[in-house]
Amino acid sequence: MLRTEKQVALDTVINSSLRSIEHYRWTGDSCDDEQLKTLLNKLALHRQKIVDKLAPQMHKLGDMASSPDPEKLAVEEIVTQIKATFSEDEKDALLTSLDEFDSQLLQDISEAFSLDFDAETMAILRELQQSVAEAGKQRGS
């Protein structure tokens, strides 16, 4: 069965969010700064709570969200670690990688906004968009 444009867009947002959540957690575990680690885990948990609200919206559209590809996640982590290792400032390189994930997530949310979702789904998407902006501010990006 083919997915509708709305199902594809919402699944893309969910997957992009889950990838960013995983990357936040991984980045927190990769850095030596306990304060930053705590912040990143808090931001990941907050984002997870919002994403958990999107799954029922996907069900309303008659589908289930797919899961991020674990191999792709592993490759992204390896690439990030290599970039961080060879950079002058490892912490800055790790934080820059979060900006890249957040930028992609914002683009996916923006594309979803162009579709005619119900008010509840649009409110959750706006909440997710706001959380991404707030995460950048809290990280100092």
C-alpha positions as CSV (number, residue, x, y, z in Angstrom):
1,M,0.0,0.0,0.0
2,L,1.3,3.4,-0.9
3,R,1.5,6.1,1.7
4,T,-0.2,9.4,1.3
5,E,1.7,12.7,1.2
6,K,0.7,13.4,4.8
7,Q,1.8,10.0,6.0
8,V,5.2,10.4,4.3
9,A,5.7,13.9,5.7
10,L,4.7,13.0,9.2
11,D,6.9,9.8,9.1
12,T,9.8,11.9,7.9
13,V,9.4,14.4,10.8
14,I,9.1,11.5,13.3
15,N,12.2,9.8,11.9
16,S,14.2,13.0,11.7
17,S,13.2,13.7,15.3
18,L,14.2,10.2,16.5
19,R,17.5,10.5,14.7
20,S,18.2,13.9,16.4
21,I,17.2,12.5,19.8
22,E,19.6,9.6,19.4
23,H,22.3,12.0,18.3
24,Y,21.7,14.3,21.3
25,R,22.1,11.3,23.6
26,W,25.1,10.0,21.8
27,T,26.8,13.4,21.8
28,G,26.1,13.8,25.5
29,D,27.7,10.4,26.1
30,S,30.7,11.4,24.0
31,C,31.6,14.6,25.7
32,D,33.5,15.0,29.0
33,D,31.5,18.0,30.2
34,E,29.0,16.7,32.7
35,Q,26.9,19.8,32.6
36,L,26.6,19.6,28.8
37,K,25.8,15.9,29.0
38,T,23.0,16.6,31.5
39,L,21.6,19.4,29.2
40,L,21.7,17.2,26.1
41,N,20.0,14.3,27.8
42,K,17.3,16.7,29.1
43,L,16.8,18.2,25.7
44,A,16.6,14.7,24.1
45,L,14.0,13.6,26.8
46,H,11.9,16.8,26.1
47,R,12.0,16.2,22.4
48,Q,11.1,12.5,22.9
49,K,7.9,13.5,24.8
50,I,6.8,15.7,21.9
51,V,7.5,13.0,19.3
52,D,5.5,10.5,21.4
53,K,2.5,12.7,20.7
54,L,3.0,12.4,17.0
55,A,2.7,8.6,16.8
56,P,-1.1,8.6,17.5
57,Q,-1.4,11.3,14.8
58,M,0.2,8.8,12.4
59,H,-2.3,6.2,13.5
60,K,-5.1,8.6,12.7
61,L,-3.8,8.8,9.2
62,G,-4.0,5.0,9.0
63,D,-0.3,4.1,9.3
64,M,2.5,3.5,11.7
65,A,5.7,5.4,11.9
66,S,8.8,3.6,10.7
67,S,12.0,3.4,12.7
68,P,15.3,5.1,11.9
69,D,17.8,2.8,10.2
70,P,20.2,1.7,13.0
71,E,23.1,1.3,10.5
72,K,22.6,4.8,9.2
73,L,22.6,6.1,12.8
74,A,25.9,4.2,13.5
75,V,27.5,5.7,10.3
76,E,26.4,9.2,11.3
77,E,27.9,8.7,14.8
78,I,31.2,7.4,13.3
79,V,31.4,10.3,10.8
80,T,30.7,12.8,13.6
81,Q,33.3,11.2,15.8
82,I,35.9,11.3,13.1
83,K,35.2,15.0,12.4
84,A,35.4,15.8,16.1
85,T,38.6,13.9,16.6
86,F,40.3,15.8,13.8
87,S,38.9,19.2,14.7
88,E,40.7,21.8,16.8
89,D,37.8,21.9,19.2
90,E,36.1,18.5,19.7
91,K,33.3,19.9,21.8
92,D,32.5,22.5,19.2
93,A,32.5,19.9,16.4
94,L,30.1,17.8,18.4
95,L,27.7,20.7,19.0
96,T,27.9,21.6,15.3
97,S,26.7,18.2,14.4
98,L,23.6,18.8,16.6
99,D,23.0,22.0,14.6
100,E,23.1,19.9,11.4
101,F,20.5,17.4,12.7
102,D,18.3,20.2,14.0
103,S,18.5,22.1,10.7
104,Q,17.3,18.9,8.9
105,L,14.5,18.5,11.4
106,L,13.4,22.1,11.0
107,Q,13.3,21.6,7.2
108,D,11.2,18.5,7.6
109,I,8.8,20.3,9.9
110,S,8.6,23.2,7.4
111,E,7.7,20.8,4.6
112,A,5.0,19.2,6.8
113,F,3.5,22.6,7.5
114,S,2.7,23.0,3.8
115,L,0.2,20.1,4.1
116,D,-3.3,20.4,5.4
117,F,-2.9,18.5,8.8
118,D,-5.6,18.7,11.5
119,A,-5.2,21.4,14.2
120,E,-3.9,18.9,16.8
121,T,-1.1,17.7,14.5
122,M,-0.2,21.2,13.5
123,A,0.0,22.2,17.2
124,I,2.4,19.3,17.9
125,L,4.5,20.2,14.9
126,R,4.7,23.8,16.2
127,E,5.6,22.6,19.6
128,L,8.4,20.4,18.1
129,Q,9.6,23.4,16.0
130,Q,9.7,25.6,19.1
131,S,11.6,22.9,21.1
132,V,14.3,22.8,18.3
133,A,14.7,26.5,18.5
134,E,14.9,26.5,22.3
135,A,17.4,23.6,22.2
136,G,19.7,25.7,20.0
137,K,19.4,28.6,22.4
138,Q,20.2,26.5,25.5
139,R,23.2,24.9,23.8
140,G,24.4,28.4,22.8
141,S,24.0,27.9,19.1
